[in-house]
Amino acid sequence: MIRVNPQFITDSFGKKLSVVLPMSVYEAILEELEELEDVRLYDEGKKDQRPSMPIDDAFRLIEANRKTGDGI
């Protein structure tokens, strides 16, 4: 878990306008968000019932079609 001790920039009424974080914390948050997005996309892909093929096979098929000029 990332430890966050944010500082806030406020207006003259005390309303929070912005957050100040150390770069290391900001970068760690971005990494966590990217990982969560990857998990979400993986879960979404697992729900998809359309036929699929291994990526290496797909690349071979694309390359073969590129060489022969056939469209996919």
N, C-alpha and C positions, 0 to 999 in steps of 0.2 A: 504494500500500500504506500502510496506517495504521501509524504508529510507536506502539507501546504499551510504556510503561515502567511497569508496574503496581507498586503497593506492596501488600503483603499484611498483613492483620491475622491474627495467630496466637494460638493458645491457649498455655497455660503449658508445653506439651510441644513447641511449635514447629509444630504442625499448622496448615496454612493454613485459615482460616475464611472470609475475605472478601477482596475485591480493592478497592483504591481507585484510581480513575482520574480524571483531569481531566474535567470536563463535556464539553469539546470532543472528547476522544477517545471518550467514551461515546456522544455524539450521532453521531459519525462511524461508529462501529460499528453503531449502530441503523440509520443510513441504508444502510449496506452490506448489512445483513441484510434490509431491506425490498426493496432492489434484487434480491438473490438470490432472495427469495421471488417477486418478479414474474417473474423468469426461469424459475423452477421452474414457476409456474402457466402461463406461456406455453408452455413445453415440454409440459406435461401437456395443455393444450388442443389443441396441434398433433397429438397422438397420437389424440385423440378423433375417431372416424370418423362420428359422428352428423351429420346435416345441420345446417347453420347458415345464418345470414343476416347481412348487415351490420347493425351496431347502429342506424344511422339508420332502416333499414327496420323493424327490430323495434320501435323507439319509435313510428313511424308506425302500425304495426299495433296496438300496445297502446292508443295514443291513439284510434284509430278504434273499437276495440272498447269502450273506456271510454265514448265518446260515445253509442254505440248500445245499450250495456248488455249486449252479447254477452260471454260468457266466452271465455277463450282455451283 
